[in-house]
Amino acid sequence: MTRVAAIDCGTNSIRLLVADCDPETGELVDLDRRMTIVRLGQGVDRTGRLAPEALERTFAACREYAAVIKEHGAERVRFVATSASRDAENREDFVRGVVGILGVEPEVISGDQEAEFSFTGATRELAGQDHLPKPYLVVDIGGGSTEFVVGEEHVRAARSVDIGCVRMTERHLVRDGVVCDPPSEEQITAVRADIEAALDLAERTVPLREAHTLVGLAGSVTTVSAIAQELPAYDSAAIHHSRVSHDRVREITEWLLHSTHAERAAIPAMHPGRVDVIAAGALVLLAIMERIGAEEVVVSEHDILDGIAWSVA
């Protein structure tokens, strides 16, 4: 076993996994897995820069994670940064801060690399499950972007497009700096149009409709699963490898789009940091399912973070 630490810093959240990995057997044992909503991508789509307050929230989480890594004695650490830090003009401020706290340089990876890690993390443990036929379409709905990956044992094609839940919310569902509560039909139509255009772009390089199993990753998808199951609290074990039908995803999405902030916040399994962006994230998932004719989505708690851990091991 090799003890590793993997950090995934996205547009909406930063996450840590400390795990023991055995590359020969394919076994990965979690020691500590945690997530913090930092909204690093706050305003990036509009300004092109990382906001000072967003950087400080992220650095505070990094200090917490550095203590956890030290406590567990991880032998190797890899820090991967995704959409928001790819887009920002002042990303060097981000890099310097992370190096100063964790002693490792964040790797600002491409969308294709992001997709590769997501696919590995999500599908490595699905091998041999005959009821989940290949090829897989792994969809990672992040804050700033969504990754699409089609493959069997290995990636066949991948594409990253800019339709994350934070980006769609800030672009279409905000007026005068406040998230509309609820949004108008015109705003919802604008989000749908943006998502459909991005799906057209993804389909140019990724054969989305050839997939036999849709695997959904990240907070928007796992939260939809929690809502579908009416969980009294967020429960990773209940969510991991759960299945949510197309009809149920549609019902939940419609409710989220027409609910108020207070109604969404009252959902027991809802993370406070997702209350304002979950509707856009659910709409991305629904549009994907409609595009490929998926009857259900298999929800995975294992994603890019697990893929990063395997890359270190």
N, C-alpha and C positions, 0 to 999 in steps of 0.2 A: 504494500500500500504506500502511496505517495500522498502526503498531506499538502493540499493546495488551497489557495484563496483566489477566487474570481470575483471581480467587481465589474458590473455593467452599469454605466452611467448614461441614461437616456434623456429624452427631452422632458419627461414628467417625473421620473423616479430614478433613484440610484439604489442598486441592490448588491448584496454581498452573499457569497456562498463560500463557506469553509467546509471542505470535504476530504475524505480519504478515497483515493481512486486506485483501482487495480486494472490497468489497461489490458492485462492478459485475460481476465475473466469478464471484463465489462461491468464490474461492480463499482458503484459510486455511493458512498455512505455519507449522508449529510451530518455535519457536526453543528453548523450554525447557518441558517438561511434567514435573511431579513431584508426588508425594503423600507425606504424612506422617500416620501414625496417631497421633492425639492424644487420642482418646476424650473429646472435649469433653462429650459427653452422659453421662459416668459418673455414675450415681446420680440423674439428673434425674427420671426417672420416679417414683422413690421420695421424693426430698426436695423437688423443685420448684426446686432451686438448682444453679448451676454450682459444682462443687467447686474449691477453691483450687488443688489440684495439677493439675486438668484445665485450668484457665485458664493456669497457668504453662507447661504443655506446649504449649498453643496459641500463646501469646505467643513462645515459643522458636522455633516454626516460622515465625511471622510475621517475626521478626528475620532469619531465614535468607532468606525470600522477598523481604524488602525489599532485601537485598544483590543478589539475582539481578535484580530489576526495575531497580535502578540500573545494574547492569552492562550490561544490554541496552538501556537508554535508552528504555523504553516511554513513549509519549506520553500514554496514558490508562490509568487503573487503576480497576477496579470490584471491590468486595469484597461478595460475597453470602453471607449467613449463613442457615442453614436450621433444621431442626427443633429441635435442642437449645436454641438461643438464642431461639427463639420461645417455648418453654415455661418458661424460667427466670425466677424472680422477680428475680434479681440481674443481669439482662442488661446493665444500665448499666455494671457493672464490666468486662464484656467489651468493650462499645463504647469506653469510655475507653482501655482497653489497646491496642486495635487502632489507634485514631486516633493515639495517642502513638507507635506504632512505624511505621505505614505512611502516616500523614497523610491517610487516607481513612476515612470513616465506613462501617462495615459496614451494608449494607441487610438488615434482617431481613425477608425477603420472605414472602409468604403461600404456602401450598401450591399455589394455582392459578398464581402467578407462577413457582414452582419448576417446575411441570409444563410451562409454556410454554417456558421455557429448555431443559428437557430434550428436548422434542419438536424444537425447532429444531436443537439440536446433533446429535441422533441421526439426523434424517431429511433434512437439507439435501443430503447427498451421495448419498442413495438415489434421488433423482428420476431417472427415466429407466431404472431397472433393472426391466424388465418381468417378470423372474422373481420379483420381490418385490411382489405385487399390493397395491393399496390397498383399503380404508383400513388404516393402521398402528395397532397398539396399542403405544405406548411405555410400558415399565414400568421405573421407576427405583427399585430396592430399596436404600434407604439404611440408615443406622444407626437412626434414630428413626422414619422414616416411609417409605411407598412411594407414589410418584406414578403415576397411571394417566392416559394421554392418548390419545384416539382422534382421528385426523384424516387428511386427505389432504395437500394442500399446506399447509394451515393447521389449527390446532387446532379440533376440533368440540366436544369435551367433555373435561373434566379433573377429577380429584379426588385429593386427598391423604388417606391414611388412616394411622393410627398402628400400622403393623406392620413396623417396621424390624428388622434383624437384632440390633442391640444391645438394643433395647426388648424384643423377644421373648425373648432370652436372659436378661436381667435379671429379667423378669417371671415366667418359668416354669422356667428351667433352672438357677437358682442356689439353693443351700441353704447357710445360714450363711456367706454372702459368697463362696462358692466355686462355680464352674461344675461341675455334676455331670458325671462322667466315667466312663461315658456316662450320659445321662439315663434315667429310668425310662419305661416305656410310658405311665404315667399323666401324666407331664410332657409327653411328646410329644403325647399326646391333647389336653392343655390348649392347647398351642401351635396345633395344627391347628384347634381350636374358635375360638380368637381370630382366626386368619387367615380362616377361613370367614365369621365375623361381619363382619370388615372388608371382605371381598369383596362381601358382601350390601350393605353400605353404599355401596361404590364403584359397584355396579351400579344404584343408584337414580338416578345422574346420568350415568354413562358407559356407553355400549352396548358392553361388553367383547366380547360374542359376535359383534358385527358385523365385527370386525377379520379381515383376511385374512393379515396378517403381524404376528407378535409380535416386537418388538425389545426386548431386555433390556439394561439399563444398570447400571453401578456394580460395586463390588468383589465382591459375592456372585456375580453372574452371570459376570463375567470369570474368577473363580477356578474356577467350575464348568466353564467352557470349557477352562481350562488343564488341569484334572484329566482331562476327557474326552479331550483330545488327548495326555495323558501327556507333557506338555512337560518337558524337563529343567530349565527355568528359566522364569520369567515372560517371555513374549514378546508384546509388544503387537501386532506385525505379524501374528503367527499367530492371535491372539485376535480382532482386529478383523474383523468381518463373517464370523466362523466361525459354523457352525450346529451346534446340539446337539439331538439328537432327544429326544422326551418319554421314551422308554424309558431312554435314557442318563442323563437328569436324574434319573429315579426311582432308578436303580441307585446313582448317586453320592450322592443325598440319603439313601437308606437306609444306605449305608456310613458317611457322615459322622455320622448320628444314633447309630450304634452303635459308633463308634470311640472310642479314647482320645485324650487330648490329645497324647501322644507320637506316635501314629500319624498324626494330622492334621498335626502340626508337621513330620513327616518328608516330607511332600509337597514336592517340589522347588520348585513354583511358588507355594507358600503363603506369604503375607506373615505374619510373626509376630503382627501385630496382628489378624489375622482368624481365628486358630486356634480361639478360643473362641466365635466368633459365626457362623462359616461354616455350621454345620449349620442354624441357624434361618433364615439367609438363603436357603439352598438349598431349605428347606421352603416358604418363601414363593413362590419361583419355581415349584416343582412344583405347589403348590396353584393358582396362576394358570393354568398350562398345562392342568391338569385341568378347571378351571372353564370355560375357553373352548374346550376340545377342540383345543388347538394340538399339531400333530405335531412341531414344532420351534421353537426360539427362535433368532433371528438376534442375535448378540452384537455390541454396539457399544462401542468404546473412546471414541467421541465422544458427549458427553452434555451435562449442564447446564453444564459448564465451557466447552465450545465455544459453547453458546448465549449464555452471558454475554459471551464475547469478541465474538460477532457483534453483540450489543446495544450494546457500546461502540463498535465500528467503524461 
